[in-house]
C-alpha cells in the first residue's frame, strides 16, 4: 500500500504502481508524474469482499 505522502519520492523511480486503492492516491500519482513529464501505469485495487477492513475501489466506481 503506497501512502499519499510517499508518492513524490516514489514516482520518479517506478515503472508501475501496483494496488492503488483510492481516487485521492491516484490523483496524487498523476499530479507528481505530470510534474516530471511521466506517465506511471497503475493497477487498481477493487474491493469485492464484504469485509469492512478491506480497501479499494468499489466495482461500480470502475465502470
C-alpha positions as CSV (number, residue, x, y, z in Angstrom):
1,X,0.0,0.0,0.0
2,X,1.5,3.3,-1.1
3,X,0.8,6.2,1.2
4,X,-0.1,9.6,-0.4
5,X,2.8,11.3,1.4
6,X,5.3,9.0,-0.2
7,X,4.2,9.5,-3.8
8,X,6.6,12.3,-4.6
9,X,9.6,10.1,-3.5
10,X,8.4,7.0,-5.5
11,X,7.1,8.3,-8.8
12,X,10.4,9.2,-10.4
13,X,11.8,5.7,-9.9
14,X,8.9,3.2,-10.7
15,X,7.6,1.8,-14.0
16,X,4.3,0.6,-12.5
17,X,2.4,1.2,-9.2
18,X,0.6,-1.9,-8.0
19,X,-2.6,-1.7,-5.9
20,X,-3.8,1.9,-5.9
21,X,-6.8,1.8,-3.5
22,X,-8.3,5.4,-3.7
23,X,-9.0,8.2,-6.1
24,X,-7.1,10.6,-3.9
25,X,-3.9,8.4,-4.2
26,X,-4.5,8.0,-8.0
27,X,-4.8,11.8,-8.4
28,X,-1.6,12.4,-6.4
29,X,0.3,9.9,-8.5
30,X,-1.0,11.6,-11.7
31,X,0.0,15.1,-10.4
32,X,3.5,14.1,-9.4
33,X,4.0,12.2,-12.7
34,X,2.9,15.2,-14.7
35,X,5.4,17.4,-12.9
36,X,8.3,15.3,-14.3
37,X,6.6,14.6,-17.6
38,X,6.0,10.9,-17.0
39,X,3.1,8.6,-17.2
40,X,3.1,5.9,-14.5
41,X,0.7,3.0,-15.1
42,X,-1.3,2.0,-12.0
43,X,-3.2,-1.2,-11.2
44,X,-6.4,-0.5,-9.2
45,X,-7.3,-2.4,-6.1
46,X,-11.0,-3.5,-6.4
47,X,-12.9,-4.1,-3.1
48,X,-15.1,-7.1,-3.9
49,X,-15.2,-8.5,-0.4
50,X,-17.8,-7.5,2.1
51,X,-15.2,-7.2,4.8
52,X,-15.1,-3.8,6.4
53,X,-11.3,-3.9,6.9
54,X,-10.5,-4.2,3.2
55,X,-9.8,-1.3,1.0
56,X,-10.1,-0.4,-2.7
57,X,-12.4,1.0,-5.3
58,X,-16.0,-0.3,-5.5
59,X,-16.7,-2.4,-8.6
60,X,-19.3,0.3,-9.6
61,X,-16.7,3.1,-9.4
62,X,-14.6,1.2,-12.0
63,X,-17.2,1.1,-14.8
